[in-house]
């Protein structure tokens, strides 16, 4: 039993499977007699507050602003590692996934704005820009050797740049009224962490404890608190003198399992509790539903495909080794799985509960269809190649 559990935890598909189960459980709870009780639990206040310290929030807010800051900390660590020594470390390596991520963000946002121009839902243009790296890579892992390894690396690098774009969009466009005093406090602590990095400080505690204060001050500054996770991650050393595991890699390894098996599933449980009501299906053909669906299912693959074509024509990027154009389109379709980050941006975009529910439902439908179509296309292409080899 222990061996089976260990194998499952280390399987590349496990995170996506657990996430999918949590989505189903959350939907089932929301549409059962337990739905109202589940909602009350999410709205229960936890924490404490005094005249000078305010740390009393609902369970849902602790998940979305607190636990998700740890998710963003891991994302920040992955981005820094790729920029310093990974697939984004040289201009030649980085250019193709960067261009594709930009195309895969701009085209969906443009489609959404075109459909929602002049409506109350126009502010949700950031929703179809994001790719859910856990779900997308889980689908690719299910395909196994039927997909070239170069395409898996390409999707991972693209998704990481995509996350960086989403983080910038959240910080710049989805922040509330700014409070400069709190921002200055956060900036001062960030400078301290940068100094620790320059001095070669290796202790993770000396980065993470001040990082908690950065989270607190950014949370009260008007910028979304999860940005604190990324800022803290960027100060943690990756290259150190002497022997031993670098602090960044040590923290990344420590966070991967709890983030994939606890934090992201809890986010899914808390935020996909959509109660199906009359008019929900009709919402798919509303400007909001059409903008999200077309953005993820059409805008993502079109933007990624066009940028890949442009990079190769201009000879500033090269095709992933062993991949065909059909397979690139299949990977681009998988990038249209926008679950976690898309729902996160939807929560920041609207205050109306019905619009949020409608956006979540559209994201679920579009992500499911993108995943299924991408999987079938890649699987079918692999079967055709296998038949050609036999002949």
C-alpha positions in Angstrom: 0.0 0.0 0.0 2.8 2.4 0.9 4.6 1.6 -2.3 1.5 2.3 -4.3 0.9 5.6 -2.5 4.5 6.7 -3.1 4.2 5.7 -6.8 1.0 7.8 -7.1 2.5 10.8 -5.4 5.5 10.8 -7.8 3.4 10.2 -10.9 3.3 13.1 -13.3 -0.5 12.7 -13.6 -1.3 12.6 -9.9 -1.7 16.3 -9.4 -4.1 16.6 -12.3 -6.1 13.6 -11.1 -6.5 15.0 -7.5 -7.4 18.4 -8.9 -10.1 16.8 -11.1 -11.5 14.8 -8.2 -11.7 18.0 -6.1 -13.6 19.8 -8.9 -16.1 17.0 -9.0 -16.5 16.9 -5.2 -16.9 20.7 -5.0 -19.6 20.7 -7.7 -21.4 17.8 -6.0 -21.3 19.5 -2.6 -22.6 22.8 -4.1 -25.6 21.1 -5.7 -26.5 18.8 -2.7 -28.3 19.5 0.6 -24.9 20.2 2.1 -24.3 23.1 -0.3 -25.5 25.8 2.2 -23.4 24.3 5.0 -20.3 24.2 2.8 -20.9 27.9 1.9 -21.2 28.8 5.6 -17.9 27.0 6.3 -16.2 29.0 3.6 -17.6 32.2 5.0 -16.5 31.4 8.6 -14.1 34.0 10.0 -10.7 32.8 11.3 -7.8 34.7 12.9 -7.5 37.7 15.1 -7.4 41.5 15.0 -6.4 44.4 17.2 -6.3 48.2 16.6 -3.0 47.8 14.7 -3.0 44.2 13.4 -5.8 42.9 11.1 -5.6 39.2 10.5 -9.2 38.0 10.7 -10.7 36.8 7.4 -13.1 34.2 6.0 -11.9 30.7 5.3 -12.3 31.4 1.6 -10.1 34.5 1.8 -7.4 32.6 3.7 -7.3 30.1 0.9 -7.4 32.6 -1.9 -5.0 35.2 -0.5 -3.0 33.1 2.1 -2.5 29.6 0.8 -2.4 30.7 -2.8 0.5 33.0 -1.9 2.4 29.7 -1.2 1.3 28.5 -4.7 2.7 31.7 -6.2 5.9 31.3 -4.1 6.4 27.9 -5.9 5.6 29.5 -9.3 8.1 32.2 -8.6 10.8 29.6 -7.7 10.1 27.8 -10.9 10.3 31.0 -13.0 13.6 32.0 -11.4 15.1 28.5 -11.9 14.1 28.5 -15.6 15.5 32.0 -16.1 18.8 31.3 -14.4 19.6 27.7 -15.5 16.7 26.2 -17.3 14.8 26.4 -20.6 14.6 30.3 -20.4 18.3 30.8 -19.5 19.5 31.8 -23.0 17.8 34.1 -25.5 17.7 31.3 -28.1 16.0 28.9 -25.7 13.7 31.5 -24.2 12.5 33.3 -27.3 10.1 30.7 -28.7 8.1 30.0 -25.4 8.1 33.7 -24.6 6.7 34.7 -27.9 4.1 31.9 -27.8 3.1 32.8 -24.2 2.6 36.4 -25.3 0.6 35.4 -28.3 -1.4 32.9 -26.2 -2.2 35.8 -23.8 -2.9 38.7 -26.1 -5.1 36.9 -28.7 -7.5 35.5 -26.0 -7.7 38.8 -24.2 -8.4 40.6 -27.5 -11.2 38.1 -28.4 -12.7 38.6 -25.0 -12.6 42.4 -25.2 -14.1 42.3 -28.7 -17.1 40.2 -27.5 -17.5 42.1 -24.2 -16.8 45.6 -25.3 -19.1 48.1 -23.6 -20.6 45.5 -21.2 -20.4 45.2 -17.4 -18.2 42.1 -17.9 -15.4 43.8 -19.9 -13.2 43.9 -16.9 -12.8 40.1 -17.1 -10.4 40.3 -20.1 -7.6 38.6 -18.1 -9.6 35.4 -17.5 -8.8 33.6 -20.8 -5.1 34.5 -20.8 -4.0 31.9 -18.3 -2.9 28.3 -18.6 -3.3 25.7 -15.8 0.2 24.1 -15.8 -0.9 21.2 -13.5 -3.8 20.1 -15.7 -2.0 20.7 -19.0 1.1 18.7 -18.0 -1.1 15.9 -16.5 -2.8 15.5 -19.9 0.6 15.4 -21.7 1.9 12.8 -19.1 -1.2 10.6 -19.9 0.0 10.5 -23.5 3.4 9.1 -22.4 5.8 8.4 -25.3 3.2 9.3 -27.9 4.3 12.9 -27.5 8.0 13.9 -28.1 9.8 15.0 -25.0 10.7 18.3 -26.6 7.0 19.2 -26.7 6.6 18.5 -23.0 9.5 20.9 -22.3 8.0 23.5 -24.7 4.6 23.3 -22.9 6.3 23.6 -19.4 8.4 26.6 -20.5 5.4 28.2 -22.2 3.2 27.7 -19.1 5.8 29.2 -16.8 6.1 32.4 -18.9 2.3 32.4 -19.1 2.2 32.3 -15.3 4.6 35.3 -15.2 2.3 37.3 -17.6 -0.7 36.4 -15.4 1.2 37.6 -12.3 2.0 40.9 -14.0 -1.6 41.3 -15.1 -2.9 40.7 -11.6 -0.4 43.1 -10.1 -1.0 46.0 -12.6 -4.6 45.7 -13.6 -6.4 43.8 -10.8 -5.2 45.7 -7.8 -7.5 47.9 -5.6 -6.7 51.4 -4.3 -3.0 51.6 -3.4 -1.8 52.5 0.0 1.8 53.7 -0.4 2.8 53.4 3.3 2.2 49.6 3.3 4.0 49.4 -0.1 7.0 51.2 1.3 7.1 48.8 4.3 7.0 45.8 1.9 9.7 47.4 -0.4 12.0 47.9 2.6 11.8 44.3 3.6 12.3 43.2 0.0 15.5 45.2 -0.1 16.6 43.5 3.0 16.1 40.1 1.4 18.0 41.2 -1.7 20.9 42.1 0.6 20.7 38.7 2.2 21.0 37.2 -1.2 24.0 39.3 -2.1 25.7 38.4 1.2 25.2 34.7 0.4 22.8 34.0 3.3 21.5 30.4 2.8 19.0 30.1 5.7 15.5 29.8 4.3 14.0 31.1 7.6 15.7 34.4 7.0 13.9 34.7 3.7 10.5 33.1 4.6 9.9 34.9 7.9 10.4 38.4 6.4 8.3 37.1 3.4 5.4 36.7 5.8 5.6 40.4 6.7 5.9 41.3 2.9 2.6 39.3 2.5 0.9 41.2 5.3 2.0 44.6 4.0 1.1 43.9 0.4 -2.2 42.5 1.4 -3.1 45.8 3.0 -1.5 47.9 0.2 -4.2 47.2 -2.4 -2.0 44.9 -4.5 -3.1 41.3 -4.4 -1.3 39.5 -1.6 -0.2 36.5 -3.7 2.3 38.7 -5.4 4.3 38.6 -2.2 5.1 34.9 -2.9 6.7 35.7 -6.2 8.7 38.6 -4.8 10.0 36.5 -2.0 10.9 33.7 -4.4 13.0 36.0 -6.6 15.3 36.8 -3.7 16.1 33.2 -2.6 19.5 32.1 -3.9 19.8 29.5 -6.6 23.6 29.5 -7.1 25.7 29.2 -3.9 29.3 28.6 -3.1 30.5 25.3 -1.8 28.6 22.0 -1.5 25.0 21.4 -0.6 21.7 21.9 -2.2 20.9 25.5 -3.2 18.2 27.1 -1.0 15.9 27.7 -4.0 15.9 24.0 -5.1 15.5 22.9 -1.5 12.4 25.0 -1.0 11.0 24.1 -4.4 11.3 20.4 -3.6 9.7 20.9 -0.2 6.8 22.9 -1.6 5.9 20.8 -4.7 4.0 18.0 -2.9 2.0 20.2 -0.4 1.1 22.6 -3.2 0.0 19.9 -5.7 -1.7 17.7 -3.1 -3.1 20.2 -0.6 -3.1 23.9 -1.6 -4.3 23.7 -5.2 -6.9 21.0 -4.4 -8.2 23.2 -1.5 -8.4 26.1 -3.9 -10.4 23.9 -6.3 -12.8 22.8 -3.5 -13.4 26.4 -2.3 -13.8 28.0 -5.7 -15.6 25.5 -8.0 -18.6 25.1 -5.7 -20.9 26.3 -8.5 -24.6 25.8 -7.9 -26.3 25.0 -11.2 -29.3 27.3 -11.7 -31.8 28.2 -14.4 -30.0 30.2 -17.0 -26.6 28.8 -16.3 -26.4 27.0 -19.7 -27.7 30.2 -21.4 -24.7 32.0 -19.8 -22.4 30.1 -22.1 -23.7 32.1 -25.0 -23.7 35.4 -23.1 -20.8 37.8 -24.0 -19.0 36.6 -20.8 -19.4 32.9 -21.7 -18.5 33.4 -25.3 -15.5 35.6 -24.5 -14.1 33.0 -22.1 -14.9 30.0 -24.3 -13.5 31.5 -27.5 -10.6 33.0 -25.7 -9.4 29.7 -24.2 -10.4 27.3 -27.0 -9.6 29.5 -30.0 -7.5 32.4 -28.9 -4.9 30.3 -27.1 -4.1 27.9 -29.9 -4.3 30.6 -32.6 -2.0 32.9 -30.7 0.5 30.1 -29.9 0.5 28.7 -33.4 0.9 32.1 -35.1 3.8 33.0 -32.9 5.5 29.6 -33.4 5.1 30.1 -37.2 6.5 33.7 -37.0 9.5 32.6 -34.9 10.4 29.9 -37.4 9.9 32.0 -40.5 12.1 34.8 -39.0 14.6 32.1 -37.9 14.6 33.4 -34.3 13.3 30.1 -32.9 13.3 26.5 -33.9 10.6 23.8 -34.0 10.6 21.5 -31.0 12.7 18.5 -32.0 10.7 15.6 -33.5 7.4 17.6 -33.5 5.0 18.2 -36.3 2.7 21.2 -36.8 -0.3 19.1 -35.8 1.3 18.2 -32.5 2.1 21.9 -31.9 -1.6 22.7 -32.4 -2.4 19.9 -30.0 -0.1 21.3 -27.3 -1.5 24.8 -28.0 -5.0 23.4 -27.4 -3.9 22.0 -24.0 -2.7 25.5 -23.2 -6.3 26.4 -23.3 -6.9 24.6 -20.0 -7.1 27.7 -17.9 -8.6 26.3 -14.7 -6.7 27.5 -11.6 -5.4 30.9 -12.7 -8.4 31.7 -14.8 -10.8 31.2 -11.8 -8.4 33.2 -9.7 -8.6 36.2 -12.1 -12.4 35.8 -12.4 -12.6 36.2 -8.6 -10.7 39.5 -8.9 -12.7 40.7 -11.9 -16.2 40.6 -10.6 -18.0 41.3 -7.3 -21.4 39.9 -8.5 -21.8 36.3 -7.3 -23.8 35.3 -10.4 -21.2 36.7 -12.8 -18.5 34.8 -10.9 -20.5 31.6 -11.1 -21.1 32.1 -14.8 -17.4 32.8 -15.4 -16.4 29.6 -13.4 -18.8 27.5 -15.4 -17.5 28.8 -18.7 -13.9 28.2 -17.6 -14.8 24.6 -16.6 -16.5 23.9 -19.9 -13.8 25.6 -22.1 -11.0 23.9 -20.2 -12.6 20.5 -20.4 -13.2 20.8 -24.2 -9.7 22.1 -24.8 -8.2 19.2 -22.8 -10.3 16.6 -24.6 -9.7 18.0 -28.1 -6.0 18.4 -27.5 -5.6 14.9 -26.1 -7.5 13.3 -29.0 -5.6 15.3 -31.6 -2.2 14.3 -30.1 -3.3 10.7 -29.6 -4.6 10.5 -33.1 -1.4 11.9 -34.6 0.7 9.5 -32.6 -1.4 6.6 -34.0 -1.0 7.8 -37.6 2.8 8.1 -37.1 2.9 4.6 -35.7 1.0 3.2 -38.7 3.3 5.0 -41.1 6.3 3.5 -39.3 4.8 0.0 -39.8 4.2 0.6 -43.5 
